Amino acid sequence: MLMNARPQDALPAAHDRVYRGLRTRIMHGDIAPGQALTLRGIGAEYQVSMTPAREAVRRLAAEGALQMSSSGRVSTPELSNERIEELAALRALIEVELASRALPRAHIALIERLQSINATIGDRIAHHDAVGYIRTNLEFHRTLYLRAQAPAMLAMAETVWLQLGPTMRALYGRLQRKEPPHFHRLIIAALKAGDEPGLRLAVRSDVTQGLKMLAG
């Protein structure tokens, strides 16, 4: 019985590995907006057959991270200004609430960790590493939001990040950053002071300011 089950178990494992790998690349802006992908290319990259590649793509399409045309063309979405504004509004709603819930659990070790991540963001900017910048920027936010102990809300935030990943890559090129985001320092200062209104304002400003510029 167990011997017969193993080949069947291999497909979900392969599909999940492709899904997680592609999901990470898209979320971190490693794939540009509108970039075309092929099932054959995905299969070759992850060394799987067409079936798990197709299942991974379908799952990501359901999350809004990829688009599939009737002809089978796969690409990352090119978001309209209206869609960018909608996702920015969602970030403001969800992430402000997550930060507020995290505040009572913002111990000194968390604050030191956020300061360390922010220093790494500065290093990624200095090296003109767009993907590294987006990855560490999201790590900054996720590290704070994990303290909210609200996994369903965090999962919603990550779905928004996933849909915005390629667009964030385009935004990075537009901003031409020279240093870590100003609002990160305000977030850390508000956490230190236990200032909930200041924290909510800093998070809202951080997650919407750049996207509003891109949609403008």
HELIX and SHEET records of a PDB file:
HELIX    1   1 LEU A    2  MET A   27  1                                  26    
HELIX    2   2 LEU A   39  TYR A   46  1                                   8    
HELIX    3   3 MET A   50  ALA A   62  1                                  13    
HELIX    4   4 ASN A   81  ALA A  102  1                                  22    
HELIX    5   5 LEU A  103  ARG A  105  5                                   3    
HELIX    6   6 ILE A  108  ALA A  126  1                                  19    
HELIX    7   7 ALA A  130  LEU A  146  1                                  17    
HELIX    8   8 PRO A  151  LEU A  175  1                                  25    
HELIX    9   9 HIS A  182  ALA A  193  1                                  12    
HELIX   10  10 GLU A  196  ALA A  215  1                                  20    
SHEET    1   A 3 ALA A  36  LEU A  37  0                                        
SHEET    2   A 3 VAL A  74  SER A  75 -1                                        
SHEET    3   A 3 GLN A  67  MET A  68 -1                                        
END                                                                             
